[in-house]
Amino acid sequence: MDIIAYIVTFVKYPSHVGERVGKQYLKAIQQFPPNKTPGKVIIQAAVRSTTEGIDVFSITQVKEGELEEAWRFIGNMMAMFLEIEGLEYSMGIWAEVQDALELVGLKLP
């Protein structure tokens, strides 16, 4: 059975750089098209506005054997945003519950 993992990316930036982020995003998806991302893009980008700025997250589902390539692909895309003042991001690997339970010797009923 393939272990399924999710690469989840969180981005936060001040509202006043929104146009710059948007323009950079359009460039980034030309260089790193979502349909070329290793794995399956579940959420390309979900955006919300808060009193502290803008929050964005994305989720890509990957199977065993795709993780390293997908991590590098997404990381290279995110590197395109590093010069935008105030923008911060994080990337993490999340497991499905059945895979996490198996790591500790348990199974779903």
N, C-alpha and C positions, 0 to 999 in steps of 0.2 A: 504494500500500500504506500502510495506517495504521501509524504507529509506535506501538508499545505500550510504555508505561512503567508503573512500579510506584511508588506512594507507600508507603514503609515508615516506620512510626512505632515508635520505641523509647521505652519508659517505664520508669523506675526509681523505687522509693520504699521507705522503711523499712517493715518488717513491722508496726510498731505503729500505722501509719495505714491499714492494710488495710481495716478496716471503713468508714472515712470514704471511701476511694477507691472501694470497692464501691458505697456509697450514691450517690456522685456519678456513678459510671458508669451506674447505673440511671436517674438523671435525664438524663444526657447522651444516652443512646440513645432516650429519649422525645423530646427536642428535636431530635436528629439521628439519625433511624432508619437503621440500616444498609441497609435496602432502598431508601432514598432517596438514598444516597450516589452521586454521579456516578461512573460506572465500575462495576466489579464487585468486590465485597468477596471477596477470596480467603481471608483469615484475619481474622475479626472481632477476635479477641483471643486470643493464646496466652500462657499465664502459667506462670512457674516461680518457685520459691522458691530463694534462695541464702543463704549465710551473711551476705551484705551487704544482704539485703532481698528485694524482689520485682521481677522483670523481666517486662515485657509487650511484645509486639510485634504489629503488625497490618500487613496488606498489602492494598492496593487496586490493582487493575489499571485503567489508564485508556488510552484511545486519544487520538490527536491531536484537539484540539478540546475535550476534557474536562478537561485537566490543571489549568487555572487554576480552574475551578469546583470540582473535587474538592479541590484544595489549600486553597481558602478554606473549604469545607465541613468538612474534617477539622481544619484549623487552628482554626476557630471552636469545634468540639467540644472540642479539646484545651485551649482557653483556659478552659474551665469547671473545669479542675483546677489552675490556677495558684495558687490560695490555699492549697493543701495543702502544709504545710511538709515539705520534704525530697523532694517529688516533682519530678522533672526529666524532660523528654522531648525528643526530637529527631525531626525529619521529614526524609526525604530522597527524592530521585527516583532510581530505579534503572532501567536500560535492559536490555532483553533482549539477549543476546549478538549476535544477527544485526544488530540495529540499531546496537549499539556498533561492530561491525566495519565496517559501512557508513560510519560517520563517518570512518574512516581509510582508506576505499577498498578494503576487503576484503570477502569473502563466505564464508559457510560452504560447505564442499564439498557 
